[in-house]
Amino acid sequence: MLTIHHPGGGLRTGPDGPVTHGLAVVADGGQLAALGPYEEISRTYGALGARVRAWDGVLEPGRYAADGAALLETVYWPDPREADALGTEPLPVTSVPMTDARWGASARRGVRRLLARGVTAIAGPFSRPQVAAAVSRAGLRDRPADVVAGGHADFAVFDADGDCVVTVLAGRLVHRRA
C-alpha cells in the first residue's frame, strides 16, 4: 500500500543533515518509493490512491541503539502486572529469576520501549535466542538507514522536544504516540 508521510516539521535525510521543509516521502511496502516536495508527491501518488499521514514533527532516520545487546540481555523489563513487586523501571537481570519465557517477554517489552524512542536499528550480536527472536520479529535492522528514495522505509518522526511521535519499520507503523 502506498503511504505518503508528510512531516510538518520538515525532513532530515541523514542523521546529522539539515532539516528541509515542504518535503514528503512515499512508502511502498518496505521501501521508500519517492522523496520530494509534498505538492508533487501528493499530486502524483494521490492519483494512485496513496493515503496521507501528516505528522507534527521532523521525519528523519530512526535512532541506532549501539548498546542494544546490553539493553536487552542485561536488563529485565518488568511486566506491568509485576509493578507492585518489581516496579515499572528496568532492573538488572541478576535481580530477577530468569526463565526462557521471562527472557522472551522481557525482550519484547524492551523492544517496544526502544521503538517508542524512535529506534529502528540495534547492535548485536545477541547471545540469548529469545532476545534475537524478539529483535528479528520487530524488524529492527543492524544499521540505520538514511531516508532516500529506493531505501528501506525505516524512519521516525520526532517533535520539537526530541520525543518520538511515530516509528516506521519496513513501511509498517510500529509505534505511534498516544
N, C-alpha and C positions, 0 to 999 in steps of 0.2 A: 504494500500500500504506500502510496506517495504521501509524504507529510512535509509541509513547509513549516520550518521553525523560524519564527520572526522575533528576534530579541530586541526589546525596546531600548535596552541599554547599549546595544552595539554588539559587534562580533570581533573576537580575537582569534586569529588562525593558529598561532603558536603560543607556547606557554609564557613567553616574555614579549610578545609582539604588541603593537599598538591596537587600540580599540577603534574600529571603523563603524560609524553609524550608518543606518539605512540598508544594511545587508541582511540577507536571509540565506538559509541552507535548505536543501531538499533531501530528505532521507527516502531512499527507495529500498526497502528492506534493510539489510545490514550495511549498505553503502550510501555515501553521500553522492547523489546524482548531480547536484549543481550547487553553486555558491555565487551570489551576485546581488545586485540591487533588488530590494523587495518588490518594487513595482514590476520589474521584468520577470522575476521569478513567479510572482503571483499571476501575472498575465499568462505566461507560458504553461506553468504547471497547474494553475487553477482550471484552465481549459481542459486539462486531462483528468480533472476530478480530485486533485490533491486537497487534503484537508489542511487547514491552517491552525497552527498552535502559536499563539502570541505569548511571549514570556517577558516578565518585568525583570530585566537584568541583562548581564553580559554573557553571551554564549561563547564558550571557549573550550579548549581541550580539557578533559577531565584531569583530576589530580592523580598523582602517582604515589602509591604507598610503598616507599622504599623499605619500610620496616614491616612489610606485610606478614612475613613468617612470624616475627615476634608478636605482632598484634593478634594473630590468630592461634599461635601454638604455645605461647607462654602466658596468655591471659584468658581467664574464664569470663564469658559474657553472660551474666545471670538471666535466667528466665524471669519475666515479670511475676510469675507465680511464686518465685523464691524470694521476692523482695523483703518479706518480713524477716526471713532468716539471713539472707545474704546481702540485702540492699539492692540497688539498681546499677551501681557503677562496676566496671570491670575489676576483677580480682586476679591475683596470681593463681595459676592452675594448681600450685602446691597447697593452696588453702582449701581445695575442694576435692573430694574423691572423684576421680575422673574414670568414666566407663566409655566404651566406644560410642554409645548413644549420646552421652553427655558431650563428648568431643564434637560429634556431628552437629548437635543442636547449638552448642556454643559458637561453632564456626559459622553457622547460618546466621545467627544473631549478630555476630561480629561483622560479617559481610554486609548485612543490612545497614549497620551503623556506618560502615565505610561508604556505601552507596549514598547514604543521606548526607555525606560530607562532599559528594561530588567525585569520589574516586572511581576511575574507570580502568586503572591498571595497577597491578600489585606485584611486588617482587617475591619470588620464591627462592629456592625450592621449598616444598612443604614435606616434612617427614611423616606427618600423620595423613593416612589415606582419607579420613573423614574431612579434614581441612582442605586437602586438594580437591576433593569432590565438591565441596561447597563453593569453592572459588571457580571451578570449572562450570558448574551448573549456573552460577550467576552470570557467566560470560565475561568475567574480568580478564583482561589481557595482561601479558607480562611486560608490556611497554606502552607508554601513552602514544596516542595518535594525534597528529595535527588535524585541524579542521580544513580539509581540502577536498575538492571535487574528485571523486574516484576513490577516496579513502574510506576508512571504516566510519560508520555512523555512531561514533562514540564521543560524547561530549557532555558538558554540564553547563548549567546557567547559574550564575551567582549574582546575588543582589548587591546593593551598594556597600553593605557591611561585610561582604565576602561570604555570606551564608548561602548554602546551596538551595536553589529553588527547584531544580529538576536535574536528574541524571538519566542519560540515554546511553544504552549499550546495544550495539548491533541494530540500531533503529528502534529498539524497544524502550519504552518509558519504564525504568526500573525503580525510580524514586521520584516522588512529587511531594513537595512540602504541603502540608495540610493548610 
